[in-house]
Structure formats: structure tokens, C-alpha cells
């Protein structure tokens, strides 16, 4: 079925996934309306993002030139012992970008009149030939289809698939970025230029360099992004972490400036007790560490007539796979492919579902396996295995490889090859 020139696609959610879908569909000739609940520029908090081949391909399909610099290139991974020595290492090439960098690129290529702010989705209604989105402020938007990219707490998913719930994994991620300029020579020489790991029992810290202020990648102006996974039982411990200094509980997310100072002090003490001195220094010199509970979410249906779920609205994989944004990018490409064949129709959304259900389920399962040892499960952990399996490019991996854990054979260092081809970024 060919695409009608008047086809209109609504996109709920104006973060990275929604922007990628909107840009691809706009470039394909559809009228696109993005509904974003936030006002003003979205704050990405400097969060780091691991790039993969398919993310780069998706950005090109959004109209971003392939030679656009995305971030900081590295060629090595290391595991630091508690004493600060390099316990394991492997040559793995990657480019690390940030949420704010990708957001700026994607907003720049989407016409401003496609993007509506302050539009909080309240309810979705469908008829045989259209979908209507009703917003909390009284505005209504009508289109041929709706792409719901409204995140882990998706209002659209809660309406159409109420049985699909996010599940807390039993641990949280402490995150932050530290300015390169304030770090010691030892930290700069041993870990700053690498994808670094700290691996205390039942915990995991990863870190890597990202662009600094103004997206600068000049030496001395970059930042080091860290993510530290720590157990936090759902027995009052998690609830305490998500309660601010005024005693207000924030179960659905705590903004960085609301994290209780006593918890920040405690995590810095824990870094000195458990981590390499380099990581302890990074935690100490990060102005505003913040935390996020880790969740799983897996859907068995993502197309509902004229509505499709994508990104974290459909599947949430723990960050160990480093696939959140790339998974959304693959969703956006599959949606665009479906609509190129069938137009903005339920048939296009069904084709999208058929393309994405199993791969997304496989990524969620892989992420659960990578995080299992942090949940008191009897899972053996090899530090080298963790280092070379975390946040790698999965684009050449079959679904069977994703679905089934395989024993990791330690190769000689010179044979480790999980590298992006030259010129990919």
C-alpha cells in the first residue's frame, strides 16, 4: 500500500527515541507531530551513551551527516583492582557520546513546527481510520497512527497493555560526570582514556570519557562518565534512597538536585572503601552524583491497531548491554520501514511488531543475565568476561547468540576483536 501524501503520524515523547522516529518519518514525507510533556530544553544530565553501528546508521537516516563527530573515541578496556592496578585489559574500540550531544543533533534537523511542548498525554482513543491523543491541558491531536515513545512509565502502555509492568531488579545505578581538569595524573594516565571497570563483590562500576562543556572533546576539557551498580533491597532501603532531604518520597525518579546529601556522602565513603583510588577520586570530585533504580520491562505486544510502542515504552533492558538508545534507533528504523511499505496504517505497525518483538526480548534477557550476579543469584562471575561482554556492539550477533548465554573463552590479548570498522563513526 502506498503512503498517502496527507498521512499524519503522532509521536508521544520528544526524547531521543521519539526524535529519531519523527525525523525518519518526516524525511519519508509524512506529516509528523511530536508531543513532549516537558517545557524548555530537555536536560540530559550529561549521561553517557555507548554508540553502536546501528545507532550511527539511524542517525544518518535522520539526516545527520555520517562524518558528524559524536564524541570521544577509545581503544582500550581495563579492570582496576582495589589497589588501583590494572587487573585485566583488552583492546576494544568504541566511540562514547552523550545524551545531550545526540539530543542537540536530532532537534536541529527536525522542523520546529513539528515539536509541541507541554503536551502531556492523558488518553488515547481510536476509530477505524484515525487515532486521537487527548492531553492534560485540553489539547487534542488527531493522526493516522500514534508512535508511543513516552518512556519507562508510558501512559500509552498503561492504557493499552496494563498487565505489562516494570519490575525492579534489586539494585540502583549511581551516575555522574567528573571534569577531566580536576583529576590527578594517576587517574588520567591509568583509566581516563579507557572504558574502565571496578568490580567489588555483587557490584559493578563502569566509566568512560565523554565530551565536556559545549560538547568539547579537546584534551583537558572532557569529562569522565561513571555508572556504579549497587544493591538496594525493596525493603525500605530503596525507598530511603528515593527520599529527598525534605522527607518527600519520589518513587518514579529523583532529580539530581534532590538526592539526599547523606546518601551522596555514603556512596563516596563506599568508593574509598571498595573501589580503586582512581574511582574514589572521580566520585569525590563529581559535583552532583545521582541515582536511578534499575528496571526490566518486556512486552508481548507492541502494536495496537493504530498505536505502536517503541523505546522504553515497549522494552526496558538493564544498561549493562549499553543498548537503550540503539534499541530505540532500531525501533525507529523498523517503523519507518513498515510505513514505507504500508503507509501510516495498522498493517505497518503490525510489520513493525513482527520485526522487533523477538530481538527486543532477546536484548532484555541478555541484560538480565549480565546483571544477575548483583541479585544474590548463584552466578559465577569472571572479571574478564564482564569486561568484554558489557556494552558491546551486538549488531553482528544472531538471535540465538543473544538468547543463550555462551561460555566466554579468554583469548590471547592480541586476538580480542570487538572493534568498529574504521570510518564507522
Secondary structure by P-SEA (a helix, b strand, c coil): ccccccbbbbbccccaaaaaaaaaaaaaccbbbbbbcccccccccbbbbbbcaaaaaaaaaaccccccccbbbbcbbbbbccccccccccbbbbbbbcaaaaaaaaaaaccccccccccccccccccccbbbbbccccbbbbccccccccccccaaaaaccccbbbbbccbbbbbbccccccccaaaaacccccbbbbbcccbbbbbbbccccccccccccbbbbbbbbbbbcccaaaaaaaccccccccccccccccccaaaaaaaaaaaaacccaaaaaaaaaccbbbbbbbbbbbbcccccccbbbccccccccccccccaaaaaaaaaaaaaaaaaaccccaaaaaaaaaacaaaaaaaaaaaaaaacccccccbbbbaaaaaaacccccccccaaaaabbbbbbbccccccccccccccc
